Amino acid sequence: MAPIFRQGIALSAARYIEQVTMLLTPVVLVRTIGPTSFGEYRLFWLLVSTVALLISFDMPRSLLFFFVRLDSQGRRLYVGQTVLFLLATTMVATLLIFVFGEALPSGMKDLLHEHGFLLAAFLLVWNFGLLLDVLPNAAGQVRWQAQAILITSVLRTALIVSAAVVFQRIDAVLVAALIAACMRLGLLAYFIARYCGIRLFPLDKQQFRAQLRYALPFGVAVLLWSMRKQAEQWIVATVFSSREFGIFSVATTLLMPFGVLRDVLGNLLLPKMSHLHSLGRHEELLRLNNQGNVIISAVMFPAIAALFAFSDEVIQFLFTKEYVSGSPVLRIYLVQTLISAEMTTLLNVFRQGSANMRYEASILPFAVITSLVGAWYFGLPGAAIGSALATFVWYTLCLRRLSNVMDVPIARLQDWKNLGIIWSVSAVCALVVRVSADLLKPSVPIAAIVGPAAVLVLYAAIVFVTGYYRTLAEMRRFDVPESNDHPPTRQVTVVSTRS
């Protein structure tokens, strides 16, 4: 576990710096281009992120599973297959947007009419760049990926913020975003040329089908998950004004650091767990997943509790008082983040894409209906309810499925005892600091900065005073053989499991 932990620190640090720079962007935009243009900017990213989630079909992430099982020739082939797949699906998605543009919300239709060419170019460049999020990690170049994240995030933020400050127009901001995406794509091309290579033609139909058979069930599940996760955003974009959508989107902006931690954990564990799975070492595989979840939760839970307790002050400090009405939305999403530990890695390793797809398909209507009803009766916070309830249902179904497939009781699928301890300590710390702040009545800037920091300091003090840090340190010592201990072969070998 120690090598993975060190890699996780490097990649998480890079991701967090990226999130800080990304958080700086809306903080500047709300003060330069105005609330309406900021809402349009967020609508632009909603459309881009939705397309990116819908067209990838988990093909880039499938490289994390296959690379440890392939030789150099096979790796070049799989990179080429993924690039061609992204090209085809992006072209189809862009065409559909222009053909059915009149069906989009009014704010997006205006964007399409005014910046259609820019949007099409950005979609193509951005979607190719999706490979940069997984390919270095799959190739074992975690440090390189961390450096790439730092470089691209700093450049993107510098370009967008400079454009907003100098020109104070949304068109200049979008052009700056396109330039940053092109730089990101150039860095990806350099990595491919130096570290793994690429073979586009001729396609190996057998290997392409093997990659599709693995990725498509997860891709469809991701598609349904994306529709479920973003349904409330599309509902808000359709029912409410661009200004109100900007307020709603503030909550998703502040949630990004937690999503980053989960993604880092999953991307680091999947190659190691895939290797253990190929060796039939399922007990070690499960222990690695559970310990990774506990270590990540030791960081996430107190941060979630701190942000929950001081959401009003944090939003007002970062985004001005106009956006404080997004605080209830943020709190609902924080509860949703709290209840779901990392499970997708186990689903990937045990090839449960079809089951995941069925669960997402059954949950999607429930999520949409509850979000619509919630938006109708409770406004912006109500729109977030559907996603939170659906996440709880999905998590329950996945636990039951994995328990059957792995022949392991649900009580062993996660380290519930340690997760409960971390959650309890985090909640108590947040409550104590919140009550103290209510008694002292500090100013908004002090409460927004000192309040969450006090929660984290109190949590760390309790962890060290009680000696619980030794438990976390012990988990780091669990080691996993590196993937190169057993030379990879081109043919993919998978240990069968119960379906």
Steps between C-alpha positions, in 0.01 A plus 500: 500500500790736563601549132136561408469741792800702382366505145163601635653791690677626187196464276258633762722802565504576129125454475441725799717772355297461183180538701633813672577653162161394365329649805683825437342522154133542609609720791647742244225456241214591735680828568591584138251373241189527719242245626318448167817441296633281780184289472560470124858395566378228734243389239784471247690268736184305579459423130870417455522277808177323408630420151832383643324264739260371237741430215797339676316179597776431751747422219781720640463355849505144363873554436553483877372143488675383181844665509641275774401198287646620166842513339630814325339410167166438667520830684556694176202321351269577792599867504420525129166325545405742775599806295296387199202424721511847659528662157196319365277556803597867533411567136163331544428693822594834341275431201208411726544822698473713187212297353292503818624832638150645517409243766767632738418741785474863389835599651679221312324587174637852527850360559467271199386782273772741612793261554413186300835462321691562822291239680560238228876559504512489877307171516740331260815620679365446850374146441832385355662645811299261717778245443741717698294430813576126494771407249811601702359320804425189293856507364644522853608866465309637799756774572484612136123519520519709817736743327274515194201580718688786667617648171167482320293624794721801566509595131124460463422712802753767404356530149133506606551739792713734287237506227225572754693781669623666181199462267212433744308318223391138484621452140856585602474259793387216272785566255746484789348166606549364147866605494554326835332183369732501195803520730365205696459300179857583398629364831305179443651462152849540648433230762365255243801553274754459778359238736261265325454572129185462296371275223189622321478271199432228425263428784528164671131409504541230763680730745264789427203276574670385822545862611144587402357196678673608819442876472152532349299357793685735734469775239124462481489492880708820506265648242200423718688616809585825324139551401400435858767728647438781254125464469443755774740744331311470172173539688627819663638624166159442340267617778701785649692795356872503410560708813337239725689222325821684587395497865419128483832420331698656785423190706645267237811719480572457870445124477774447241782435751310203644440356155870537428596294803262222400627503142863492614428206728319305230757570229791400724337185634356361178831392335622343829167329563481379139845343547393328823181382332699344215698305763182388680597684820152629579551531875790741457305685232209563737729602784677749273168656398371525856817650640514751218145607583581545868809711430311720252207535741738613774562804279159544340263460797637785715518725192137420414393570858690830506350621172152389608524698824625820335344481153328840525816685596721317247265573209458865599874546541591338166208597277339806667171517686294453182587129496426410864165353396701210354601386850211251548588342164860461611398333825282246320788412268736470796271242661493314169880499487520378858286189452686358201841338538701391194330194346547541125853354513369169631229504235765556232732229624225238524355604163161601636431758231172336394366496855608860553327595175173337610510676835560839343220444247253413775602790723505775233121553476476515878774763516344715227150487645612582854713790373210638297261474792760644736569795271128567469434503875833607653680696227875461448568272803220268395666434166797341679288256700456249218872448453559447873221245538601316183862478617389329819290247306784432252751449780271248672446304179874488423583374847255214458634418153864496606414291803350234271775513237789489746322266744583744778254635760408867469657552842842426342460702181602815686676567827180631656644529850781737404276695261252547784770618739630757251149626423407533869815692593456731199138577588580574864785735402280688253221536756732632773661759272165608350349558846810694603476718189132573569592617849796713392331640184815565292493688170428309179862485376626377838222242530557379142874449553550432871182293548581211262867518598405464868292191419795338325745594776270363771450180299877455454559561871247231598650252252848550646400523868298179483774322303264423213764622255684173565209309347520711186878466486472122530273488196767672292738210559289254305708441185402382154734352242578737217344419164838433342571213739319281245568588136180604324374314199299641218210264545273609781451239771212533741423270789136405474260603773137428565268723297 
